[in-house]
Amino acid sequence: MQLHLKNPIVFLDLETTGINIVTDRIVEIALIKVNVDGTEEEKLLRINPEVPIPLESSLIHGIYDEDVKDAPTFKSVAKTLAKFIEGCDLGGFNSNRFDIPLLAEEFLRAEVDVDMKKRKFIDVQAIFHKMEKRTLAAAYKFYCNQDLVDAHSAMADTKATYEVLKAQLDKYENVEFEDKGKKTVPIVNNIDKLSEFSSYDRNVDFVGRIVYDENGVEVFNFGKNKGIPVEQVLQEQPGYFGWILNSEFPLYTKKVLTQLKLKMMSK
């Protein structure tokens, strides 16, 4: 089943120096843009992370320091990548928790402003785990009846992710999903509804340090102020803002918190 699109959607996969969104860097990025008319564009880039690639990471994705020593840095290609994904929704496998947050961090480090607020994010892994609970290779075998060759190759993983989503649309057409006693038919060919279903939480930032409560109010989701509205904390504990900005939090979390503070001050 082909996707019904309001906007183009870019499927992406990152190979990185590790799994820490704050400190690790991209070494390869693969993107497939699916346009509204169904045409596709591919982009695959090796990136010099400007830090050594740990051996344990290289053994997974097969990319070593020697392979990227002459590759461009992320900063040098950031504007080109931002242009490629401009106006597009984003999709991937575990992308809501890793690929998209890390990509947002890289853009912020490169001082390239990419507005993520109006995009829809589709995490194919979230759909898979909620409906079947398994890995990308298993998903590809399950939905597409094919073995995933070159797993942990960014482009192979990206293509497999796109194919799995299309197969999910076919397999789960009119299939009910039950959550807390409520039955719905969530897998429909609609980017808004797929984005909603593939989200695990109501994050304001990517990593869930700030979330929306049941009333749609931004609250902190960690530490001593967990569950307390951000605005209340910023008013009652003015030093808390500075502590977060000077600590090892993701740049995107800091950006969101700064925007909330500016919004509060403008009232």
ABEGO torsion letter per residue (X at the ends): XBBBBABBBBBBBBBBAEABAAABBBABBBBBBBBAAGBBBBBBBBBBAGBBBBAAAAAAAGBBAAAAAABBBAAAAAAAAAAAABGBBBBBBGAAAAAAAAAAAAAAAAGBBBBAAABBBBBAAAAAAAAAGBBAAAAAAAAAGBBBBGBGBAAAAAAAAAAAAAAAAAAABGBBBBBGGBBBBABBBBAAAAAAAABABBBABAAGABBBBAAGBBBBABEAABGBBAAAAAAABAAAAAAAAABBBBAAAAAAAAAAAAAAAAX
